[in-house]
Amino acid sequence: MNQTFEEYIASSAAAIGGYEFFINIMIAALLSLVVGWVYSKYGNSLSNRKQFSKNFVLISMTTMFVITIVKSSLALSLGLVGALSIVRFRAAIKEPEELGFLFLAIAIGLGLGANQVAITTIAIAVILSIIIVIRLLSKGLYNDQNLYLIINSSSLDSPNIEDVMDILRKCCTSIDLKRLDESSNSFEASFLIEIESINEVSKLKSELINLEENINITFLDNKGLI
């Protein structure tokens, strides 16, 4: 009853079992690898999903390590609050899907750091199962596209959308315009397209360059060329 606040903080540390910590951090690595696999295979992000998913293991294991250390001591918990008010982590998140999977990786670390192995494992399994089912059910919506095409130009002789569409119709079996930004001296358009071979990619690139010499063309693989 007469214990001071300082004494309470000093005595609040709890022992951390080395074996338990090792098992939990291995589970965190395994679950984050599964999350990364689901993201790279079933995600819709335009970024390099395989490269981005490599961060999940580091994020999950680091989060678990921090939570495991901090939960054992009230003093460390208060210190973490102060540290986070000084250090800010910033990441270039281009799409909401990336942020969602990052939160999922962090949740793995939080759950296992709090030693909630069963709940964390079940929750991740359910979430990933729902993601896979939704993706498979909507698979028919994406069967007609296998490449993302981004075209942009900032010259005075920027192409117009009609000319670009004429070229795409020659080389692609399916075209879906996703975004168009056009002004007097700039042009940017994003498409989902279906293309049958790498030869058609080269042909499409040549046709677009002939249309405007300084045009920038980006192809992003969605699910592989046929």
C-alpha positions in Angstrom: 0.0 0.0 0.0 2.9 2.3 0.7 4.7 1.5 -2.5 5.8 4.6 -4.4 5.2 5.1 -8.0 8.9 4.8 -8.8 9.0 1.4 -6.9 6.0 0.2 -8.8 7.6 1.0 -12.2 10.9 -0.6 -11.2 9.1 -3.8 -10.0 6.7 -4.1 -12.9 9.1 -5.9 -15.2 8.2 -9.5 -16.1 10.5 -12.2 -17.2 10.5 -13.1 -20.9 10.8 -16.8 -21.7 13.4 -17.3 -24.3 11.8 -20.5 -25.7 8.4 -18.9 -25.9 9.8 -15.8 -27.6 11.6 -18.0 -30.2 8.5 -20.0 -31.0 6.4 -16.8 -31.3 8.9 -15.0 -33.6 9.1 -18.1 -35.8 5.3 -18.1 -36.1 5.4 -14.4 -36.9 7.8 -15.0 -39.7 5.7 -17.9 -41.1 2.5 -16.0 -40.9 4.0 -12.9 -42.6 5.4 -15.1 -45.4 1.9 -16.4 -46.0 0.5 -12.9 -46.0 3.2 -11.9 -48.5 2.4 -14.8 -50.7 -1.3 -14.0 -50.7 -0.5 -10.3 -51.5 1.8 -11.1 -54.4 -0.6 -13.7 -55.9 -4.0 -12.2 -55.3 -3.3 -8.5 -54.8 -4.4 -5.9 -57.4 -1.8 -3.3 -56.6 0.1 -1.7 -59.6 3.4 -1.8 -57.7 5.9 -4.6 -57.6 4.0 -6.8 -55.2 6.7 -9.5 -54.8 9.2 -6.9 -53.9 6.9 -5.0 -51.5 5.8 -8.2 -49.8 9.4 -8.9 -48.7 9.0 -6.2 -46.1 6.2 -8.1 -44.2 8.5 -10.5 -42.5 10.7 -7.6 -41.2 7.7 -5.6 -40.1 6.0 -8.5 -38.3 9.1 -9.7 -36.5 10.2 -6.2 -35.5 6.8 -5.3 -34.2 6.6 -8.5 -32.1 10.1 -7.9 -30.7 9.1 -4.4 -29.6 5.8 -5.4 -28.1 7.4 -8.3 -26.2 10.0 -6.0 -24.7 7.6 -3.2 -23.9 4.8 -5.2 -22.4 7.2 -6.5 -19.7 7.8 -3.1 -18.2 5.6 -0.1 -17.6 8.8 2.1 -17.7 9.6 0.8 -21.2 6.0 1.4 -22.3 6.2 5.0 -21.2 9.6 5.3 -22.9 8.2 4.0 -26.1 5.5 6.7 -26.1 8.2 9.3 -25.8 10.4 7.7 -28.5 7.6 7.5 -31.0 6.8 11.2 -30.4 10.4 12.0 -31.6 10.9 9.4 -34.3 8.4 9.3 -37.2 8.3 6.5 -39.8 7.1 7.4 -43.2 6.5 5.1 -46.2 5.5 6.0 -49.7 2.1 4.2 -49.8 0.7 4.5 -53.3 -2.5 2.4 -53.0 -4.9 1.5 -50.1 -4.3 -2.2 -50.6 -0.6 -1.8 -49.7 -1.6 0.0 -46.4 -4.1 -2.8 -45.6 -1.5 -5.5 -45.9 1.0 -3.5 -43.9 -1.6 -3.3 -41.1 -2.0 -7.0 -41.4 1.7 -7.6 -41.0 1.8 -5.2 -38.0 -1.2 -7.0 -36.5 0.7 -10.3 -36.6 3.5 -8.7 -34.6 1.1 -7.1 -32.1 -0.8 -10.3 -31.5 2.2 -12.6 -31.1 4.0 -9.9 -29.1 1.1 -10.1 -26.6 1.4 -13.9 -26.7 -2.1 -14.3 -28.3 -0.9 -17.1 -30.6 -4.2 -18.9 -31.2 -6.3 -15.8 -31.8 -3.7 -14.3 -34.1 -3.3 -17.4 -36.2 -7.1 -17.9 -36.5 -7.7 -14.3 -37.4 -5.0 -14.2 -40.1 -6.2 -17.5 -41.5 -9.8 -16.2 -41.7 -8.8 -12.8 -43.2 -6.6 -14.4 -45.8 -9.2 -17.0 -46.7 -11.8 -14.2 -47.3 -9.4 -12.3 -49.4 -8.6 -15.4 -51.6 -12.3 -16.3 -51.9 -13.3 -12.8 -53.0 -10.4 -12.7 -55.5 -11.4 -16.1 -57.0 -15.1 -15.1 -57.2 -14.1 -11.9 -59.0 -11.6 -13.7 -61.2 -13.8 -13.4 -64.3 -13.7 -9.7 -64.1 -9.9 -9.8 -64.7 -9.6 -12.6 -67.3 -9.4 -10.1 -70.2 -6.4 -8.2 -68.9 -2.9 -9.3 -68.4 -0.9 -6.0 -68.5 -1.1 -2.6 -67.1 0.0 0.1 -69.6 0.8 3.6 -68.6 1.5 6.3 -71.2 2.6 9.8 -70.5 4.0 12.8 -72.4 4.7 16.4 -71.4 5.7 17.8 -74.8 3.8 20.3 -76.9 3.1 17.5 -79.4 1.4 15.2 -76.9 -0.8 12.6 -78.5 -4.5 12.6 -78.1 -6.6 9.7 -76.7 -8.1 8.9 -80.1 -4.8 8.2 -81.7 -3.6 6.1 -78.8 -6.8 4.1 -78.8 -6.4 3.4 -82.6 -2.9 1.9 -81.9 -4.1 -0.1 -79.0 -6.9 -1.6 -81.0 -4.4 -2.9 -83.6 -2.2 -4.7 -81.0 -4.5 -5.6 -78.1 -7.4 -8.0 -77.9 -8.9 -6.2 -75.0 -8.6 -2.6 -73.7 -9.9 -1.0 -70.5 -9.2 2.7 -69.9 -8.7 3.3 -66.2 -7.4 6.9 -66.0 -7.0 9.8 -68.4 -5.3 13.2 -67.7 -5.0 15.4 -70.7 -4.2 19.1 -71.2 -2.7 21.3 -73.9 0.9 20.2 -73.2 0.6 17.0 -71.2 -1.0 13.6 -71.6 -1.2 10.6 -69.2 -3.4 7.5 -69.5 -3.6 4.2 -67.8 -5.0 1.0 -69.3 -5.7 -2.6 -68.5 -5.0 -4.5 -71.7 -4.9 -8.1 -73.0 -2.0 -8.9 -75.3 -1.1 -12.3 -76.7 2.7 -12.3 -76.9 5.9 -10.4 -76.3 6.1 -9.6 -80.0 2.9 -7.7 -79.7 4.4 -5.7 -76.8 7.3 -4.7 -79.0 5.0 -3.8 -81.9 2.8 -1.7 -79.6 5.8 0.1 -78.2 7.1 0.9 -81.7 3.7 2.2 -82.8 3.4 4.5 -79.8 6.9 5.9 -80.2 6.2 6.6 -83.9 3.1 8.5 -82.7 5.2 10.8 -80.4 9.0 10.5 -80.1 9.3 11.7 -76.5 6.4 9.6 -75.1 7.0 7.5 -71.9 5.7 4.0 -71.9 5.4 1.7 -68.9 4.3 -1.9 -68.9 3.4 -3.6 -65.6 2.8 -7.3 -65.5 -0.5 -8.2 -63.9 -0.6 -12.0 -64.2 1.9 -13.0 -66.9 1.8 -13.0 -70.7 -0.2 -15.7 -72.4 
